Amino acid sequence: HWTNVMSLVMAGGGLRHGQAIGSTDARGAEIKTGIVRPQDLAATVFRHLDIDLGAHWISPQGRPTPIVVEGGRPIPELLA
């Protein structure tokens, strides 16, 4: 099991499908191109739903928390 690389399948929602985004080395152990982080996936979903990426959740204690953290960016290959 390679901890640096994982696969994800997305379906529906009107996103552009039928493609591989990124690549790994010949062993599938290290990412070569197209790093996609969880925060990028979140940014893609929120952008697709027309939710402001600068928006914040408000915790029960009243603290604002960004909906997209650590510089998440929408994945351009998925957006139509």
PyMOL Python script that loads the backbone (N, CA, C, O; Angstrom):
from pymol import cmd

cmd.read_pdbstr("""\
ATOM      1  N   HIS A   1       0.848  -1.175   0.000  1.00  0.00           N
ATOM      2  CA  HIS A   1       0.000   0.000   0.000  1.00  0.00           C
ATOM      3  C   HIS A   1       0.890   1.234   0.000  1.00  0.00           C
ATOM      4  O   HIS A   1       1.740   1.400   0.875  1.00  0.00           O
ATOM      5  N   TRP A   2       0.688   2.094  -0.987  1.00  0.00           N
ATOM      6  CA  TRP A   2       1.486   3.310  -1.109  1.00  0.00           C
ATOM      7  C   TRP A   2       0.763   4.450  -0.403  1.00  0.00           C
ATOM      8  O   TRP A   2      -0.355   4.803  -0.778  1.00  0.00           O
ATOM      9  N   THR A   3       1.383   5.015   0.594  1.00  0.00           N
ATOM     10  CA  THR A   3       0.714   6.062   1.372  1.00  0.00           C
ATOM     11  C   THR A   3       0.748   7.436   0.709  1.00  0.00           C
ATOM     12  O   THR A   3      -0.042   8.305   1.076  1.00  0.00           O
ATOM     13  N   ASN A   4       1.637   7.655  -0.252  1.00  0.00           N
ATOM     14  CA  ASN A   4       1.738   8.970  -0.890  1.00  0.00           C
ATOM     15  C   ASN A   4       0.779   9.141  -2.059  1.00  0.00           C
ATOM     16  O   ASN A   4       0.580  10.259  -2.534  1.00  0.00           O
ATOM     17  N   VAL A   5       0.182   8.048  -2.531  1.00  0.00           N
ATOM     18  CA  VAL A   5      -0.648   8.086  -3.726  1.00  0.00           C
ATOM     19  C   VAL A   5      -1.966   7.391  -3.443  1.00  0.00           C
ATOM     20  O   VAL A   5      -1.995   6.361  -2.769  1.00  0.00           O
ATOM     21  N   MET A   6      -3.061   7.949  -3.956  1.00  0.00           N
ATOM     22  CA  MET A   6      -4.354   7.285  -3.845  1.00  0.00           C
ATOM     23  C   MET A   6      -5.168   7.577  -5.088  1.00  0.00           C
ATOM     24  O   MET A   6      -4.857   8.495  -5.847  1.00  0.00           O
ATOM     25  N   SER A   7      -6.206   6.795  -5.289  1.00  0.00           N
ATOM     26  CA  SER A   7      -7.107   6.985  -6.421  1.00  0.00           C
ATOM     27  C   SER A   7      -8.470   7.421  -5.910  1.00  0.00           C
ATOM     28  O   SER A   7      -8.847   7.125  -4.776  1.00  0.00           O
ATOM     29  N   LEU A   8      -9.193   8.119  -6.752  1.00  0.00           N
ATOM     30  CA  LEU A   8     -10.533   8.576  -6.411  1.00  0.00           C
ATOM     31  C   LEU A   8     -11.357   8.553  -7.679  1.00  0.00           C
ATOM     32  O   LEU A   8     -10.894   8.982  -8.736  1.00  0.00           O
ATOM     33  N   VAL A   9     -12.570   8.057  -7.577  1.00  0.00           N
ATOM     34  CA  VAL A   9     -13.497   8.066  -8.698  1.00  0.00           C
ATOM     35  C   VAL A   9     -14.634   9.008  -8.342  1.00  0.00           C
ATOM     36  O   VAL A   9     -15.209   8.927  -7.256  1.00  0.00           O
ATOM     37  N   MET A  10     -14.950   9.901  -9.269  1.00  0.00           N
ATOM     38  CA  MET A  10     -16.075  10.813  -9.074  1.00  0.00           C
ATOM     39  C   MET A  10     -17.069  10.563 -10.194  1.00  0.00           C
ATOM     40  O   MET A  10     -16.677  10.280 -11.326  1.00  0.00           O
ATOM     41  N   ALA A  11     -18.355  10.666  -9.881  1.00  0.00           N
ATOM     42  CA  ALA A  11     -19.389  10.475 -10.897  1.00  0.00           C
ATOM     43  C   ALA A  11     -20.521  11.461 -10.674  1.00  0.00           C
ATOM     44  O   ALA A  11     -20.797  11.860  -9.543  1.00  0.00           O
ATOM     45  N   GLY A  12     -21.168  11.846 -11.753  1.00  0.00           N
ATOM     46  CA  GLY A  12     -22.341  12.714 -11.675  1.00  0.00           C
ATOM     47  C   GLY A  12     -21.991  14.157 -11.391  1.00  0.00           C
ATOM     48  O   GLY A  12     -20.823  14.545 -11.402  1.00  0.00           O
ATOM     49  N   GLY A  13     -23.011  14.939 -11.137  1.00  0.00           N
ATOM     50  CA  GLY A  13     -22.832  16.326 -10.752  1.00  0.00           C
ATOM     51  C   GLY A  13     -22.504  17.281 -11.872  1.00  0.00           C
ATOM     52  O   GLY A  13     -22.309  18.469 -11.616  1.00  0.00           O
ATOM     53  N   GLY A  14     -22.434  16.811 -13.110  1.00  0.00           N
ATOM     54  CA  GLY A  14     -22.145  17.694 -14.229  1.00  0.00           C
ATOM     55  C   GLY A  14     -20.686  18.069 -14.378  1.00  0.00           C
ATOM     56  O   GLY A  14     -20.357  18.948 -15.175  1.00  0.00           O
ATOM     57  N   LEU A  15     -19.804  17.424 -13.633  1.00  0.00           N
ATOM     58  CA  LEU A  15     -18.372  17.683 -13.790  1.00  0.00           C
ATOM     59  C   LEU A  15     -17.861  16.959 -15.031  1.00  0.00           C
ATOM     60  O   LEU A  15     -18.513  16.038 -15.522  1.00  0.00           O
ATOM     61  N   ARG A  16     -16.697  17.369 -15.543  1.00  0.00           N
ATOM     62  CA  ARG A  16     -16.080  16.684 -16.685  1.00  0.00           C
ATOM     63  C   ARG A  16     -15.454  15.386 -16.188  1.00  0.00           C
ATOM     64  O   ARG A  16     -14.575  15.398 -15.327  1.00  0.00           O
ATOM     65  N   HIS A  17     -15.912  14.278 -16.733  1.00  0.00           N
ATOM     66  CA  HIS A  17     -15.434  12.961 -16.301  1.00  0.00           C
ATOM     67  C   HIS A  17     -14.697  12.247 -17.434  1.00  0.00           C
ATOM     68  O   HIS A  17     -14.475  12.819 -18.501  1.00  0.00           O
ATOM     69  N   GLY A  18     -14.326  11.002 -17.188  1.00  0.00           N
ATOM     70  CA  GLY A  18     -13.666  10.191 -18.201  1.00  0.00           C
ATOM     71  C   GLY A  18     -12.218  10.570 -18.418  1.00  0.00           C
ATOM     72  O   GLY A  18     -11.730  10.524 -19.547  1.00  0.00           O
ATOM     73  N   GLN A  19     -11.531  10.939 -17.368  1.00  0.00           N
ATOM     74  CA  GLN A  19     -10.137  11.367 -17.499  1.00  0.00           C
ATOM     75  C   GLN A  19      -9.340  10.983 -16.266  1.00  0.00           C
ATOM     76  O   GLN A  19      -9.886  10.791 -15.179  1.00  0.00           O
ATOM     77  N   ALA A  20      -8.069  10.878 -16.461  1.00  0.00           N
ATOM     78  CA  ALA A  20      -7.148  10.694 -15.340  1.00  0.00           C
ATOM     79  C   ALA A  20      -6.458  12.034 -15.122  1.00  0.00           C
ATOM     80  O   ALA A  20      -6.010  12.670 -16.076  1.00  0.00           O
ATOM     81  N   ILE A  21      -6.375  12.455 -13.880  1.00  0.00           N
ATOM     82  CA  ILE A  21      -5.715  13.718 -13.552  1.00  0.00           C
ATOM     83  C   ILE A  21      -4.471  13.380 -12.751  1.00  0.00           C
ATOM     84  O   ILE A  21      -4.563  12.798 -11.671  1.00  0.00           O
ATOM     85  N   GLY A  22      -3.318  13.741 -13.273  1.00  0.00           N
ATOM     86  CA  GLY A  22      -2.053  13.459 -12.601  1.00  0.00           C
ATOM     87  C   GLY A  22      -1.459  12.136 -13.027  1.00  0.00           C
ATOM     88  O   GLY A  22      -2.078  11.352 -13.747  1.00  0.00           O
ATOM     89  N   SER A  23      -0.246  11.908 -12.565  1.00  0.00           N
ATOM     90  CA  SER A  23       0.459  10.670 -12.880  1.00  0.00           C
ATOM     91  C   SER A  23       1.428  10.330 -11.753  1.00  0.00           C
ATOM     92  O   SER A  23       1.769  11.169 -10.920  1.00  0.00           O
ATOM     93  N   THR A  24       1.856   9.076 -11.757  1.00  0.00           N
ATOM     94  CA  THR A  24       2.811   8.598 -10.756  1.00  0.00           C
ATOM     95  C   THR A  24       4.056   8.066 -11.443  1.00  0.00           C
ATOM     96  O   THR A  24       4.119   7.993 -12.670  1.00  0.00           O
ATOM     97  N   ASP A  25       5.037   7.697 -10.646  1.00  0.00           N
ATOM     98  CA  ASP A  25       6.209   7.044 -11.203  1.00  0.00           C
ATOM     99  C   ASP A  25       5.808   5.636 -11.666  1.00  0.00           C
ATOM    100  O   ASP A  25       4.667   5.220 -11.465  1.00  0.00           O
ATOM    101  N   ALA A  26       6.723   4.923 -12.268  1.00  0.00           N
ATOM    102  CA  ALA A  26       6.426   3.604 -12.842  1.00  0.00           C
ATOM    103  C   ALA A  26       5.931   2.605 -11.801  1.00  0.00           C
ATOM    104  O   ALA A  26       5.187   1.686 -12.145  1.00  0.00           O
ATOM    105  N   ARG A  27       6.319   2.760 -10.552  1.00  0.00           N
ATOM    106  CA  ARG A  27       5.891   1.846  -9.489  1.00  0.00           C
ATOM    107  C   ARG A  27       4.576   2.275  -8.840  1.00  0.00           C
ATOM    108  O   ARG A  27       3.994   1.525  -8.058  1.00  0.00           O
ATOM    109  N   GLY A  28       4.115   3.469  -9.162  1.00  0.00           N
ATOM    110  CA  GLY A  28       2.903   3.980  -8.536  1.00  0.00           C
ATOM    111  C   GLY A  28       3.122   4.402  -7.095  1.00  0.00           C
ATOM    112  O   GLY A  28       2.178   4.462  -6.308  1.00  0.00           O
ATOM    113  N   ALA A  29       4.366   4.693  -6.753  1.00  0.00           N
ATOM    114  CA  ALA A  29       4.708   5.000  -5.364  1.00  0.00           C
ATOM    115  C   ALA A  29       4.796   6.494  -5.075  1.00  0.00           C
ATOM    116  O   ALA A  29       4.573   6.916  -3.940  1.00  0.00           O
ATOM    117  N   GLU A  30       5.115   7.292  -6.077  1.00  0.00           N
ATOM    118  CA  GLU A  30       5.294   8.735  -5.879  1.00  0.00           C
ATOM    119  C   GLU A  30       4.537   9.501  -6.963  1.00  0.00           C
ATOM    120  O   GLU A  30       4.444   9.048  -8.104  1.00  0.00           O
ATOM    121  N   ILE A  31       4.000  10.660  -6.597  1.00  0.00           N
ATOM    122  CA  ILE A  31       3.294  11.503  -7.551  1.00  0.00           C
ATOM    123  C   ILE A  31       4.302  12.222  -8.442  1.00  0.00           C
ATOM    124  O   ILE A  31       5.263  12.813  -7.949  1.00  0.00           O
ATOM    125  N   LYS A  32       4.078  12.168  -9.763  1.00  0.00           N
ATOM    126  CA  LYS A  32       4.924  12.895 -10.705  1.00  0.00           C
ATOM    127  C   LYS A  32       4.285  14.225 -11.098  1.00  0.00           C
ATOM    128  O   LYS A  32       4.939  15.267 -11.060  1.00  0.00           O
ATOM    129  N   THR A  33       3.017  14.187 -11.472  1.00  0.00           N
ATOM    130  CA  THR A  33       2.320  15.401 -11.907  1.00  0.00           C
ATOM    131  C   THR A  33       0.904  15.416 -11.348  1.00  0.00           C
ATOM    132  O   THR A  33       0.350  14.373 -10.999  1.00  0.00           O
ATOM    133  N   GLY A  34       0.333  16.598 -11.270  1.00  0.00           N
ATOM    134  CA  GLY A  34      -1.075  16.741 -10.936  1.00  0.00           C
ATOM    135  C   GLY A  34      -1.455  16.420  -9.509  1.00  0.00           C
ATOM    136  O   GLY A  34      -2.428  15.704  -9.276  1.00  0.00           O
ATOM    137  N   ILE A  35      -0.708  16.935  -8.552  1.00  0.00           N
ATOM    138  CA  ILE A  35      -1.053  16.704  -7.146  1.00  0.00           C
ATOM    139  C   ILE A  35      -2.419  17.332  -6.866  1.00  0.00           C
ATOM    140  O   ILE A  35      -2.648  18.504  -7.163  1.00  0.00           O
ATOM    141  N   VAL A  36      -3.319  16.539  -6.293  1.00  0.00           N
ATOM    142  CA  VAL A  36      -4.638  17.016  -5.881  1.00  0.00           C
ATOM    143  C   VAL A  36      -4.795  16.696  -4.402  1.00  0.00           C
ATOM    144  O   VAL A  36      -4.705  15.538  -3.995  1.00  0.00           O
ATOM    145  N   ARG A  37      -5.028  17.722  -3.609  1.00  0.00           N
ATOM    146  CA  ARG A  37      -5.146  17.551  -2.164  1.00  0.00           C
ATOM    147  C   ARG A  37      -6.622  17.553  -1.754  1.00  0.00           C
ATOM    148  O   ARG A  37      -7.467  18.011  -2.525  1.00  0.00           O
ATOM    149  N   PRO A  38      -6.946  17.060  -0.576  1.00  0.00           N
ATOM    150  CA  PRO A  38      -8.347  17.081  -0.133  1.00  0.00           C
ATOM    151  C   PRO A  38      -8.963  18.481  -0.193  1.00  0.00           C
ATOM    152  O   PRO A  38     -10.127  18.624  -0.568  1.00  0.00           O
ATOM    153  N   GLN A  39      -8.205  19.506   0.169  1.00  0.00           N
ATOM    154  CA  GLN A  39      -8.738  20.861   0.120  1.00  0.00           C
ATOM    155  C   GLN A  39      -9.021  21.313  -1.314  1.00  0.00           C
ATOM    156  O   GLN A  39      -9.879  22.169  -1.528  1.00  0.00           O
ATOM    157  N   ASP A  40      -8.310  20.748  -2.302  1.00  0.00           N
ATOM    158  CA  ASP A  40      -8.597  21.048  -3.708  1.00  0.00           C
ATOM    159  C   ASP A  40      -9.920  20.417  -4.124  1.00  0.00           C
ATOM    160  O   ASP A  40     -10.699  21.023  -4.860  1.00  0.00           O
ATOM    161  N   LEU A  41     -10.168  19.209  -3.655  1.00  0.00           N
ATOM    162  CA  LEU A  41     -11.443  18.549  -3.940  1.00  0.00           C
ATOM    163  C   LEU A  41     -12.594  19.338  -3.320  1.00  0.00           C
ATOM    164  O   LEU A  41     -13.628  19.531  -3.958  1.00  0.00           O
ATOM    165  N   ALA A  42     -12.420  19.789  -2.088  1.00  0.00           N
ATOM    166  CA  ALA A  42     -13.446  20.603  -1.432  1.00  0.00           C
ATOM    167  C   ALA A  42     -13.683  21.891  -2.218  1.00  0.00           C
ATOM    168  O   ALA A  42     -14.833  22.268  -2.443  1.00  0.00           O
ATOM    169  N   ALA A  43     -12.626  22.564  -2.636  1.00  0.00           N
ATOM    170  CA  ALA A  43     -12.763  23.804  -3.397  1.00  0.00           C
ATOM    171  C   ALA A  43     -13.488  23.562  -4.715  1.00  0.00           C
ATOM    172  O   ALA A  43     -14.278  24.400  -5.150  1.00  0.00           O
ATOM    173  N   THR A  44     -13.230  22.434  -5.348  1.00  0.00           N
ATOM    174  CA  THR A  44     -13.899  22.092  -6.606  1.00  0.00           C
ATOM    175  C   THR A  44     -15.400  21.916  -6.391  1.00  0.00           C
ATOM    176  O   THR A  44     -16.208  22.454  -7.148  1.00  0.00           O
ATOM    177  N   VAL A  45     -15.765  21.168  -5.366  1.00  0.00           N
ATOM    178  CA  VAL A  45     -17.185  20.931  -5.077  1.00  0.00           C
ATOM    179  C   VAL A  45     -17.883  22.240  -4.734  1.00  0.00           C
ATOM    180  O   VAL A  45     -18.964  22.515  -5.256  1.00  0.00           O
ATOM    181  N   PHE A  46     -17.285  23.050  -3.866  1.00  0.00           N
ATOM    182  CA  PHE A  46     -17.904  24.321  -3.490  1.00  0.00           C
ATOM    183  C   PHE A  46     -18.025  25.268  -4.684  1.00  0.00           C
ATOM    184  O   PHE A  46     -19.054  25.924  -4.844  1.00  0.00           O
ATOM    185  N   ARG A  47     -16.994  25.349  -5.519  1.00  0.00           N
ATOM    186  CA  ARG A  47     -17.061  26.208  -6.719  1.00  0.00           C
ATOM    187  C   ARG A  47     -18.182  25.733  -7.630  1.00  0.00           C
ATOM    188  O   ARG A  47     -18.952  26.543  -8.147  1.00  0.00           O
ATOM    189  N   HIS A  48     -18.277  24.411  -7.829  1.00  0.00           N
ATOM    190  CA  HIS A  48     -19.315  23.842  -8.689  1.00  0.00           C
ATOM    191  C   HIS A  48     -20.714  24.167  -8.161  1.00  0.00           C
ATOM    192  O   HIS A  48     -21.653  24.328  -8.940  1.00  0.00           O
ATOM    193  N   LEU A  49     -20.846  24.261  -6.860  1.00  0.00           N
ATOM    194  CA  LEU A  49     -22.131  24.594  -6.236  1.00  0.00           C
ATOM    195  C   LEU A  49     -22.339  26.101  -6.072  1.00  0.00           C
ATOM    196  O   LEU A  49     -23.303  26.536  -5.442  1.00  0.00           O
ATOM    197  N   ASP A  50     -21.422  26.895  -6.646  1.00  0.00           N
ATOM    198  CA  ASP A  50     -21.474  28.365  -6.553  1.00  0.00           C
ATOM    199  C   ASP A  50     -21.428  28.869  -5.113  1.00  0.00           C
ATOM    200  O   ASP A  50     -22.080  29.855  -4.771  1.00  0.00           O
ATOM    201  N   ILE A  51     -20.656  28.186  -4.278  1.00  0.00           N
ATOM    202  CA  ILE A  51     -20.445  28.626  -2.893  1.00  0.00           C
ATOM    203  C   ILE A  51     -19.116  29.376  -2.845  1.00  0.00           C
ATOM    204  O   ILE A  51     -18.103  28.878  -3.335  1.00  0.00           O
ATOM    205  N   ASP A  52     -19.117  30.547  -2.267  1.00  0.00           N
ATOM    206  CA  ASP A  52     -17.924  31.383  -2.168  1.00  0.00           C
ATOM    207  C   ASP A  52     -16.812  30.634  -1.439  1.00  0.00           C
ATOM    208  O   ASP A  52     -16.991  30.193  -0.304  1.00  0.00           O
ATOM    209  N   LEU A  53     -15.665  30.494  -2.100  1.00  0.00           N
ATOM    210  CA  LEU A  53     -14.540  29.770  -1.499  1.00  0.00           C
ATOM    211  C   LEU A  53     -13.941  30.516  -0.312  1.00  0.00           C
ATOM    212  O   LEU A  53     -13.178  29.938   0.463  1.00  0.00           O
ATOM    213  N   GLY A  54     -14.276  31.781  -0.166  1.00  0.00           N
ATOM    214  CA  GLY A  54     -13.813  32.561   0.978  1.00  0.00           C
ATOM    215  C   GLY A  54     -14.784  32.529   2.148  1.00  0.00           C
ATOM    216  O   GLY A  54     -14.563  33.179   3.170  1.00  0.00           O
ATOM    217  N   ALA A  55     -15.867  31.761   1.989  1.00  0.00           N
ATOM    218  CA  ALA A  55     -16.878  31.682   3.052  1.00  0.00           C
ATOM    219  C   ALA A  55     -16.334  30.937   4.266  1.00  0.00           C
ATOM    220  O   ALA A  55     -15.314  30.251   4.196  1.00  0.00           O
ATOM    221  N   HIS A  56     -17.037  31.089   5.367  1.00  0.00           N
ATOM    222  CA  HIS A  56     -16.647  30.439   6.622  1.00  0.00           C
ATOM    223  C   HIS A  56     -17.834  29.705   7.223  1.00  0.00           C
ATOM    224  O   HIS A  56     -18.981  30.132   7.094  1.00  0.00           O
ATOM    225  N   TRP A  57     -17.535  28.585   7.886  1.00  0.00           N
ATOM    226  CA  TRP A  57     -18.514  27.915   8.739  1.00  0.00           C
ATOM    227  C   TRP A  57     -18.439  28.621  10.086  1.00  0.00           C
ATOM    228  O   TRP A  57     -17.379  29.122  10.464  1.00  0.00           O
ATOM    229  N   ILE A  58     -19.525  28.665  10.797  1.00  0.00           N
ATOM    230  CA  ILE A  58     -19.510  29.218  12.142  1.00  0.00           C
ATOM    231  C   ILE A  58     -19.727  28.062  13.114  1.00  0.00           C
ATOM    232  O   ILE A  58     -20.758  27.391  13.069  1.00  0.00           O
ATOM    233  N   SER A  59     -18.759  27.836  13.985  1.00  0.00           N
ATOM    234  CA  SER A  59     -18.838  26.736  14.951  1.00  0.00           C
ATOM    235  C   SER A  59     -19.907  27.036  16.003  1.00  0.00           C
ATOM    236  O   SER A  59     -20.348  28.177  16.136  1.00  0.00           O
ATOM    237  N   PRO A  60     -20.317  26.017  16.743  1.00  0.00           N
ATOM    238  CA  PRO A  60     -21.277  26.260  17.829  1.00  0.00           C
ATOM    239  C   PRO A  60     -20.769  27.294  18.844  1.00  0.00           C
ATOM    240  O   PRO A  60     -21.565  27.930  19.535  1.00  0.00           O
ATOM    241  N   GLN A  61     -19.453  27.459  18.930  1.00  0.00           N
ATOM    242  CA  GLN A  61     -18.884  28.460  19.836  1.00  0.00           C
ATOM    243  C   GLN A  61     -18.811  29.836  19.189  1.00  0.00           C
ATOM    244  O   GLN A  61     -18.342  30.787  19.814  1.00  0.00           O
ATOM    245  N   GLY A  62     -19.275  29.956  17.926  1.00  0.00           N
ATOM    246  CA  GLY A  62     -19.284  31.237  17.238  1.00  0.00           C
ATOM    247  C   GLY A  62     -17.989  31.574  16.519  1.00  0.00           C
ATOM    248  O   GLY A  62     -17.809  32.712  16.088  1.00  0.00           O
ATOM    249  N   ARG A  63     -17.082  30.611  16.379  1.00  0.00           N
ATOM    250  CA  ARG A  63     -15.800  30.867  15.722  1.00  0.00           C
ATOM    251  C   ARG A  63     -15.905  30.584  14.222  1.00  0.00           C
ATOM    252  O   ARG A  63     -16.419  29.537  13.826  1.00  0.00           O
ATOM    253  N   PRO A  64     -15.429  31.497  13.395  1.00  0.00           N
ATOM    254  CA  PRO A  64     -15.442  31.245  11.952  1.00  0.00           C
ATOM    255  C   PRO A  64     -14.317  30.284  11.560  1.00  0.00           C
ATOM    256  O   PRO A  64     -13.190  30.401  12.042  1.00  0.00           O
ATOM    257  N   THR A  65     -14.638  29.343  10.687  1.00  0.00           N
ATOM    258  CA  THR A  65     -13.670  28.387  10.165  1.00  0.00           C
ATOM    259  C   THR A  65     -13.785  28.398   8.646  1.00  0.00           C
ATOM    260  O   THR A  65     -14.882  28.210   8.121  1.00  0.00           O
ATOM    261  N   PRO A  66     -12.692  28.612   7.927  1.00  0.00           N
ATOM    262  CA  PRO A  66     -12.775  28.636   6.461  1.00  0.00           C
ATOM    263  C   PRO A  66     -13.323  27.316   5.917  1.00  0.00           C
ATOM    264  O   PRO A  66     -12.985  26.244   6.419  1.00  0.00           O
ATOM    265  N   ILE A  67     -14.184  27.402   4.870  1.00  0.00           N
ATOM    266  CA  ILE A  67     -14.694  26.163   4.279  1.00  0.00           C
ATOM    267  C   ILE A  67     -13.630  25.477   3.438  1.00  0.00           C
ATOM    268  O   ILE A  67     -13.669  24.260   3.257  1.00  0.00           O
ATOM    269  N   VAL A  68     -12.681  26.247   2.923  1.00  0.00           N
ATOM    270  CA  VAL A  68     -11.564  25.680   2.168  1.00  0.00           C
ATOM    271  C   VAL A  68     -10.295  26.094   2.898  1.00  0.00           C
ATOM    272  O   VAL A  68     -10.031  27.281   3.086  1.00  0.00           O
ATOM    273  N   VAL A  69      -9.513  25.102   3.305  1.00  0.00           N
ATOM    274  CA  VAL A  69      -8.319  25.380   4.106  1.00  0.00           C
ATOM    275  C   VAL A  69      -7.042  25.224   3.291  1.00  0.00           C
ATOM    276  O   VAL A  69      -7.040  24.629   2.214  1.00  0.00           O
ATOM    277  N   GLU A  70      -5.973  25.762   3.821  1.00  0.00           N
ATOM    278  CA  GLU A  70      -4.614  25.581   3.314  1.00  0.00           C
ATOM    279  C   GLU A  70      -4.474  25.793   1.812  1.00  0.00           C
ATOM    280  O   GLU A  70      -3.834  25.000   1.121  1.00  0.00           O
ATOM    281  N   GLY A  71      -5.072  26.863   1.316  1.00  0.00           N
ATOM    282  CA  GLY A  71      -4.891  27.220  -0.095  1.00  0.00           C
ATOM    283  C   GLY A  71      -5.531  26.280  -1.089  1.00  0.00           C
ATOM    284  O   GLY A  71      -5.037  26.135  -2.207  1.00  0.00           O
ATOM    285  N   GLY A  72      -6.622  25.638  -0.706  1.00  0.00           N
ATOM    286  CA  GLY A  72      -7.305  24.752  -1.644  1.00  0.00           C
ATOM    287  C   GLY A  72      -7.705  25.492  -2.905  1.00  0.00           C
ATOM    288  O   GLY A  72      -8.147  26.640  -2.845  1.00  0.00           O
ATOM    289  N   ARG A  73      -7.553  24.841  -4.043  1.00  0.00           N
ATOM    290  CA  ARG A  73      -7.888  25.445  -5.333  1.00  0.00           C
ATOM    291  C   ARG A  73      -8.783  24.495  -6.115  1.00  0.00           C
ATOM    292  O   ARG A  73      -8.611  23.279  -6.034  1.00  0.00           O
ATOM    293  N   PRO A  74      -9.738  25.032  -6.871  1.00  0.00           N
ATOM    294  CA  PRO A  74     -10.564  24.159  -7.700  1.00  0.00           C
ATOM    295  C   PRO A  74      -9.704  23.403  -8.717  1.00  0.00           C
ATOM    296  O   PRO A  74      -8.709  23.932  -9.213  1.00  0.00           O
ATOM    297  N   ILE A  75     -10.087  22.187  -9.016  1.00  0.00           N
ATOM    298  CA  ILE A  75      -9.378  21.346  -9.985  1.00  0.00           C
ATOM    299  C   ILE A  75      -9.900  21.723 -11.369  1.00  0.00           C
ATOM    300  O   ILE A  75     -11.021  21.350 -11.714  1.00  0.00           O
ATOM    301  N   PRO A  76      -9.112  22.460 -12.180  1.00  0.00           N
ATOM    302  CA  PRO A  76      -9.625  22.983 -13.450  1.00  0.00           C
ATOM    303  C   PRO A  76     -10.076  21.886 -14.411  1.00  0.00           C
ATOM    304  O   PRO A  76     -11.009  22.105 -15.184  1.00  0.00           O
ATOM    305  N   GLU A  77      -9.453  20.732 -14.387  1.00  0.00           N
ATOM    306  CA  GLU A  77      -9.807  19.657 -15.315  1.00  0.00           C
ATOM    307  C   GLU A  77     -11.223  19.126 -15.079  1.00  0.00           C
ATOM    308  O   GLU A  77     -11.812  18.526 -15.979  1.00  0.00           O
ATOM    309  N   LEU A  78     -11.770  19.336 -13.892  1.00  0.00           N
ATOM    310  CA  LEU A  78     -13.111  18.837 -13.587  1.00  0.00           C
ATOM    311  C   LEU A  78     -14.217  19.838 -13.854  1.00  0.00           C
ATOM    312  O   LEU A  78     -15.369  19.451 -14.054  1.00  0.00           O
ATOM    313  N   LEU A  79     -13.884  21.118 -13.860  1.00  0.00           N
ATOM    314  CA  LEU A  79     -14.911  22.149 -14.026  1.00  0.00           C
ATOM    315  C   LEU A  79     -15.213  22.393 -15.496  1.00  0.00           C
ATOM    316  O   LEU A  79     -14.307  22.526 -16.319  1.00  0.00           O
ATOM    317  N   ALA A  80     -16.484  22.449 -15.806  1.00  0.00           N
ATOM    318  CA  ALA A  80     -16.907  22.637 -17.203  1.00  0.00           C
ATOM    319  C   ALA A  80     -16.854  24.084 -17.605  1.00  0.00           C
ATOM    320  O   ALA A  80     -17.177  24.420 -18.745  1.00  0.00           O
TER     321      ALA A  80
END
""", "prot")
cmd.dss("prot")
cmd.show_as("cartoon", "prot")
cmd.util.cbc("prot")
cmd.orient("prot")
